[in-house]
Amino acid sequence: MRILNVTAQKPDSTGSGIYLAELVRAEAALGHETAVLCGIAATDKVTTLPGETKLYGVRFETEALPFPVCGMSDTMPYPSTRYCDLTKGQAECLVRAFRRAIHEVVGSFQPDLVICHHLFLVTSLVREEVRSCPVVGICHSTDLRQLAHHALASRGPWGEALEERIRHDVAALDAVLALHREQAAQIQATFGCGTGQVRVIGTGYNAHVFSPAASVERRPGAVVYAGKIWRKKGVASLIEACSHIGPHELAAPLSLTLCGGRSNNEEEYEGIARAAAAAPWPIELVGRLSQRDLAQRYREAEAFVLPSFFEGLPLVTIEALACGCKVVMTDLAGIRTWVEENLVDAPVWWVKPPRMASVDEPVPEDLPAFAGRLKAALLAALATPSTPCDTTALSWESVCERLLGIVGEGSSS
């Protein structure tokens, strides 16, 4: 089978980018011919895809698209353009470039299946342009946030007609794939998808990279975070929680390693860096790491913390568990249910989130109490002996096979 994956942004650097790259790797491992259509900067080189995958790039920061790649999050770990900031002319250039690229790719690659990542503008264009094979869309949560947070009808160059067109085209997909049950319900409510059209596919991890290593010594008290260095990921609250831990509360000295790219909000990043430098425990910002280097950080750490205010189904949690970490994370809608159903023995400490003023903005006065709960959960995790967690059933090949099974069911019905 020839499978084309489509994303409007870079196929790396973010959770959805890694999801795409790993799904493509699994498709190739299962014997399928693969191609990727994506948005990338003029000088970008993509190294995260299998070597045999055909890459079709819509190049930004060029004469045709003289602005950075559009990101599904308002803050990306690379230079990006917010959808709500596009001018009418830029939006028209974006649509024209992707429409042309879709025609070219479908004509040359002739896919048997198209998998679109994010239920947003480019997925809408693919649905309108491709009728020769099934087209499915995978939700990564940031797409729902874009629709809910930015109200396209009243912001940017879009207008109500385009927002409604996105909703209409997503509802016309052959299948819509959700990360967990709660997200599936949200997709149905947002797009009006038919009964049976939205299916839960979940996520996976690369067991060839993320696994324990007997040769690596795990350091008591070592804590690691992986993700964007961003306030909305709860990084500032994590630093505050660690800063309030006293030496008498620990059996071993605390250390925190923050792995991930900086956001494009330089002022916010500098504030986080200053707070880290002022903390009573060592807090290191190591930047974005390769998958293998990140796996090594997990193996060395006692606990992994993900204090986000908004997530889909974070890959980093599964990767950390696979490497033997205990996990502390925010109890966000849908995630706990999925983890407890698929990883019944997972050593996870759940932290009640703050009240939310909007999709990804916490109520400011709730943040001190949230940091307090984060501290308590972290101390509880560090005081508990490590137990193994079996993650072997969550391979990317299994995710790929589930996806192809769903497409096959639709084709035969």
Secondary structure, 3 states (H helix, E strand, C coil): CEEEEECCCCCCCCHHHHHHHHHHHHHHHCCCEEEEEEEEECCCCCCCCCCCCEEEEEEECCCCCCCCCEECCCCCCCCCEEHHHCCHHHHHHHHHHHHHHHHHHHHHHCCCEEEEECCCHHHHHHHHHCCCCCEEEECCCHHHHHHHHHCCCCCCCCHHHHHHHHHHHHHCCCEEEECCHHHHHHHHHHHCCCCCCEEECCCCECCCCCCCCCCCCCCCCEEEEECCECHHHCHHHHHHHHHCCCHHHCCCCCEEEEECCECCCHHHHHHHHHHHHHCCCCEEEEECCCHHHHHHHHHHCCEEEECCCCCCCCHHHHHHHHCCCEEEEECCCCHHHHHHHHCCCCCEEEECCCCECCCCCECHHHHHHHHHHHHHHHHHHHCCCCCCCCCCCCEHHHHHHHHHHHHHHHHHC
